[in-house]
Amino acid sequence: MTSSRTCSLATSIALVLTSPTASAQWSTATLSEARSFIGGASAGDVALFAGGKVSIGASFVATDRVDLYGVSTQTWSQATLSVPRMTIAATSVGDLAIFAGGALTGGNASDAVDIYEASTGTWSTAQLSHPRTGISAVTVGSFAIFAGGAETELGSAPSDVIDIFDAATGAWSTAMLPMPLPWVQGASAGDRAVFLGDDGVSPLVSFDPVTGSSILIPRPAQLGSDVIVALGSTPGRLWIAGGGQNMLPMSMKLLEYDIAQGVWTVGTLSQARGGIRISATSTKLVAAGGLASSFGLVASDVVDLIDLVDGSLTSATLGTARAIPEALEVRGRVLLAGGLAEQGGSLVPSDAVDIFDDNVGTLFCSPAVPNSTGAPATIRLEGTPGTLALGHVGLVASDLPEGSSGYFLASLTQTVVPGAGGSQGTLCLGGTVGRYAMTPFFTGFDGESTQTVDLASIPNPTSPTAALPGQTWSFQAWYRDANPGATTNFTPGVSLLIQ
């Protein structure tokens, strides 16, 4: 059963900009209260950080606080969960952010589910099939999947249950893992979800939400019996970062799994640590924070940025060193919120937020004509600002209709042509227009598509051309739409000055 409630949103908090420590822009902010073991998810262009563990005197209790960050306005507001809890499993599907389970004050698990709908700004509630904490939450297509966990914060009575919410139908269902997995981590892998129990021995479980079936991926030998590892994914790849064992040195390993080839390769982080958190933009894997030592409570301020095309690694520094910050990507920005920071020889909840902004383009010809979703599509460029040294950027179109096809366009000239070619949208590129016709896109339930732009080979009608310093290249996406019959539409344009 699902019920509805509306939450008022409160005071905005101004962002305080800091000096960049890597090639893209960094800024800092502050949560409304210091906390760790937060659940983070996005809906539309809003990032939400829900629940967590807060310190009250000498005690630690669960909180019902939700901090919401609006990317377009760069402001913060607050809401409340239906039940205070920590170690919440959180994921987003469509324009919904879903926060499931978690631990109550005292350590027992909760079955509460809170759902935020971005289009209306309202909340509703639901229930898991039974109470659990330490759950993994993963989205695959229209399915939000909540797997494993345990009945208490300490991991007793581990669970093999999977709760599944289908956003296309609004229906909940259940499935089973091949084995119980407490403190499970998860990541999406194409049309499957992959789970890893943080117990030092379990294999990875690859789960198909359509059939409810699972297959096992052998635990990589390079991982050994490490725990407090971080599991994440980017298109076509899984990543396992760091980890360690009690009273042994932490790991510098960065394991990469090619999903199509079924092969693991081993890379290296800039610092050995466990308790890292992973997120990613279209161009970079972000591995942030952690514990630098298992011999003492030493939090790390290191952020490793791994380029997803050439594999190069650069590093940045958090404003406040901390372990297990909640890592969440929204519209090309990675927010690293809360976690555990050092204070007086102990690790305590933190209110720090570091924001990595991978956006490098300048939007023009915006907003676009609304599409069949009722909203205009958007577009952005991600990567190193305007430099040929890196050689590539990520082009991302969002808010497209589900099941749409199309391709990206490129030109050195901007224009405004409403209804170009019979489209209901506006063409924003003029002159010689190149098409990424060899890599057309097909949108899924998330209505998003990504194109890697090789700055040495930008398409035009005759042959690919290389970008040159001083040029401004502009990009746009054309896609199929309905209004109500079959038609086409365009995103806005986005430009990049080459330096």
N, C-alpha and C positions, 0 to 999 in steps of 0.2 A: 504494500500500500504506500502511496506517495501523497504527502500533504504539501501545501504551499504556505510560505510566509515571506514577507517583504522586510528587508533590513534597511534602515536608514544609514547612509554613509556620512561619516563625520569629517573631522578636520583634515585639511590638506597639509602635507609636510613638504617644505621646499628642499630641493636637492642641493647639496654642497659639492661643487666640482673640485676634483683634485687633478694634479698634473698627471698626464699619461705616463705609464711606465712600459708600454709596449706600443706597437705601431698604430693601434686604434685607440679610441677615446675611452677613458675610465672615469667614473664618477663614484661618489659614495652617498649613502643615505642612512637613515636610522629607522628601525622598526619601532612600533609604538610601545613595545615592551621587549626586554631581553628574553630570548628563549632558544631552545635547542630541540632537536627531534621534531622539526616542522614538516608539514605536508605542503608541497608546492605544485600548483597547476595553473595553466593559463586558459582564458576564454576570450576569443576575439583578440583585442589588443590590451587585455587586462591580465596582469600577473597577480595571483593570489597565494598568500602564505598563511596557512591555517593551523591553529592549535600549536601544540608543543609543550615543552617542560619549562616552567619558570621557577625562579627561586624566591621564596618568601621566608625571610629569616634564615634559619638553618634547614628549612624543609624545601623539597621540590614537589610541585604540584602541576597537574594538567591545566591548561588554559583553553578558553573558548575563543580567543582573539583571532581575527582574520585581518591581515593587512593586504590592501588592494593597491596595486601600482598601475596607473593608466599610462601606457607608453606614449600615446598621442599628446596627452596633457602634461606628462612628467610630474604628476602629483599623486599623493597617497591619500587613502581613506580607510576607514575601518568598518568591519561588520563582526557578527558573532556566530559561532557554531551552535547547533541545537544542544550539543553535549560537550563539555570540556574534555579534551583528550590529547594525548601525545603519540608520537610514532604513527601518524595517520598515513594511510596509503592514498596517493593523489594522482590523478591523471585527467586529461581533457579529451573530449570527443565532440566534434562539431563545435557549437558555441557553448558547450557545457563544461564546467570544471567540477569534478567529482572527488569528494573526500570521504574515505571509507574506513571503518574500524578504528583501531588505535587502542591505547591503554588509558584507563581512568587513573585518577590519583589513587595510589595504593597498589597499582600494577595489574589489576584484572582487565581483561579485554572488553571492548565495546562492539556492538553490532550496528552502531549508528552510521548513517550515510547522509551527508549534506551535499546538495547539488546546486551550483550557481549557474544561472542562465544569463549570458552576456547580453543578448538582444533585449531582454526586459529588465535586467538588473535585479531579478528576484531569486529567492532561494526556495528549494523544496527539500523534503527529507524522504529517506527510504531506509531499509534494513538489510544487512547481510543475512545469509542463511543461518549463520551462527557467529557469536562474538569471536574476534581475532585481532591480534596486534602483530606487528612485524610482517605485515602483508606486503606483497609486491603488486603494484598497479601498472598496467601496460595497455596502450591503445593499439588496436589493429583494425584498420578500416572503421566501421561503425561500432565496433565492440570495445567496451572498456572492461578489462579483465583484472580480477582481484584474486591473487593466488597465494595459497599457503598461509603461513603465520602460526601463531600459538595462542593459547588461552590466557597466558600471563606475560608480563613484561620480561620475565626471566627465561621465557622460552619453553615452559612446561606445557605438556599436551600439544605437541606440534600437529599441524593440520595438513591434510592433503586436499582440502576443498578449494575449488575455483568458483567464484561468483562472477557471472558475466552479465553486463548490461548492454543491450543492443539499442543504440540511440536511434536507429532507423525505425524501430517498432515501439520503443519504450518498455520492452519486456525484459525481465530478469530470468536467468536460468543458472544451473550449476553443472559443473563437471568435476573430474577428479585428476589430481596429479598422480604419477606412478608411485610416489612415495611422499610421506609428510616432509615439509620443508619449513622449518622455523627461520625467522630473520632472512627471508628470501629477497633477492634482488631480481629485477627483470628489465628487459629491453625488447623493443620491436625488431623483427627481422623479416621484412617484406610482409607476407600474409600470415606470419606466425609470430607468437610471443615466445621469448626465451627466458627461462628462470634459472637462478643459481642460488642454492641454499648456502648461507654463510657459515658452514660448519666444518670446512676444511677437507671434506671427503666426497661430497655429492657431485655427480655429473651434472651437466647442464640439461635442462628439459626444454624441448622445442614443442610448443603446443599450438594446435590448429583450432581456432575458435568456431569454425564452421562445422567441422566434424566432431569436435570434442576429443580428438585423439592426440597422443603425445609420442614423440620419439626421443631417445636419449643421445646427447652429444657427449662423447667421453671427456672427462675432465682433463684439460691439457696437462701433460707431465710437467711443463714449465711452471705451472701454478703451484704444484706441490700441495702442501696442506695449509697454505696461507689462508687467513681469515681477514676480516675487515677490509676486503677488496672492494673496488668500485666496478660495477658493470654498466655499460652503456652501449649505444649503437649509433651508427650513421648509415646512410643508404649502402646496402651491400656488405656491411661490416659490423662485427661485434668487437667491443673493447673491454679488457679487464686491466685495471690500473692499480698498482701498489699492493698493499696488504702487509701481513706480518704474522708473527706468532708470539705468544707470551714469552717475555724475557729473551727474545732473539731479535737481531737487527731487522728493521723494516725493509721492504722490497722496493727496488727501483724499476721493476719490470712493467712494461706496457705491452700487453699481449693483444694482437690484432688477428681476428678470425675472418677470413674471406668466406662468406656464406656460400657463394656459388661453387668455389673450389674445395671447401671443407678443409682448409689448411690454416694452421696457426703460425704466425711469425712473432718474433720477440724484439721489441724495441726497449728504449730506456728513458725513464723520466729524468728530470734534472736533479731530483732529490728523492731519496728513499723515504717513503711514508705510507701509512695506512689511514683509513678513515677519510679518503679523498671523496669528493663528489664530482660527477661527470655531467656535462651538457655539451651542446654543439650548435653552431650556426651552420650555414651552408658551406662555409670554407674552413672552419676550424673546430677541432675537438678541444674542449676546455676541461682541464683536470685541476681542481682547485682545493687548496688547504690540506688538512689532514693532521695526523700525529707523526712527528718526525722521529720519535723514539718510543719503544715499548718499555724502556728502563725507567722512564720518568714521564711526567705529564708535560710534554713539549709539543705545543701546537705549532703548525707550519703556516707561513704566510705566502708560500709559493703557489703560483698559478702557471701551469704548463699549457701552452697553446700549440697544438699540433696541426700543421697544414694538411688538409685532406687530399690535396693533389700531389704535392711533392714530398710529404712526410717530414718536412723540416720542423724543428721545435724552437720556439722562443719562449721566454719566461717573463712573467710580470709578478707584482707583489700585491697582496691584499692589504687594505688599510689597517686591518686587525688580524693577527694570526689566529686561526681557529680550525678545529676539526669538524667534520661532518656539516659544513654549511649546506643549506638547501640550495641546489643548483637548478635553475629554470630558464629556458630560452623562450623569448616571445618577441616576434617581429625583428629578428636579427640582434637582439640584446640578450646577454646572459646575466641574470641576477643571482648573486651569491649571498644568501640571507641567513642571519643567525648562526647557530652552531655553538661550539664549546671553545671558549677562550681561556687563557691562563690568567689566574688572579690569586695571588697569595699562596702559590704552590698547588693550587687546585684548578680544575677545569669547571667553569661556570657558564651558564647561558649568556649569549651575546646578542646585542641589538644591532650589530653592524651589518650593513648591506654594501657590497661592491657591485658595480654595474659595468660590464664590458659591452661596449657598443660597436658592433661590426659593420654598421651601416656606413657607406661611403658615397652614395649617389645623391643627386639633387633632383627632387621630384618636380615635374612641370606638367602642364595640361591636366590639372587635377582640380576637382574630383572627376572620375570617369562617369559615363552614363550608367545608372544602376542596371544590374543584370537581373536574371530571373530569380535570384535569391532575394531581391528587394534592396540590395546594397551595391554600391560600386566596387569593382575590383580594385586592388592595390598592387603596387610593384615596388621593389627595392633592390639595391645593389649592396653586396656584402664583400668585405675583403680589406686588403691594405689600401689606404687612401691614394688613388690616382697614380700609383707607381708602376713602371714597367718591370721593375726588378723582380717582383713576385710572378708576373706573367699571366695572372688569371684573377677573376673575381666571380662571385656567385650572383646570379640573377634570379630573383624569386617573385613569382606572381601569386597573390593570395586573394581570398574571397571570391573565387571562381565557382561556378555551379558544379555540383557533383556530376561526374560522367562526361564532362566537356573535353573536347580535343582542341588543339591549337598549336601555335608555334610562336617563338620570339622573333622580333624584328630589330634591325640595327641600322643606324644612319648617322652621318655627320651633320645632318640638317634637321631643324625642327620646323613644324608647321601646325596648322589646325584645319582639318578637313572633316566637318561633321558629315555623317552618313556615307563615308567613303566606300565605294563598291557595293552600295546597298545595305551596308551595315547599320545597325541602330546606334553604334558607337562613333567615336571620333578618332580618326587617324592623326597622330601627333608628330609623325616623322615625314620629312620631305626629301627632295632630291633623289639620290640613288639609295634605295632601301634594300638591304640584304635580309634574307630569311634563314632562320635555323630550321630549314625544311627537312634536313636529314635527321633531326632529333625532335620530332613533334612530341607534344605532351598529352597525357590523358589523366584527368584529375580523378582522385578518389574522394572518399567521404570528407576529407579535410579541405577540399577545394584549393589545393596549393600545388604549384609546380616549380621546379628548380632547373636552371641551365647553368653549367659552368662556361664562362666566357674566357676563351683563350685570346689574350690581347694581341698575340702574334698572328692570329688567324680568324679575323672577323668576317663573316660571309657578306658578299655583295653579288649582284647578278652575274658577273663574269667569272671572278675567281676570288678566293679569300684574300683579305688585305690585312696588313699589320698596322696597329695603332702607333702613332708617332707622338713624341712629346709636344705639348702645346695644343694638340687636338682635343675637342670635346665630342665624345661619342654619346649618342642617345639610343635608348632601347625602349621597346614597348612589346606587349603581347597581344596577339589577335586570337580569338577563341570563338567557338560555336556557342550559341545562346538560344533562348526562346522568348517570344514576346507577343502573344502566346505561341505563335507558330515558329518554325525554324528560322533563325536569323544568326547574325554574328555580332561580336562586340569587341571592344578594346579596353585594355587597362590604361591608366595614365602613362606618361613617359617618365623615364629616369635617365639622368645624364651623368657622365664621369669625365672630369678634366684629367687628361693624361699628363704626367710630369716626368 
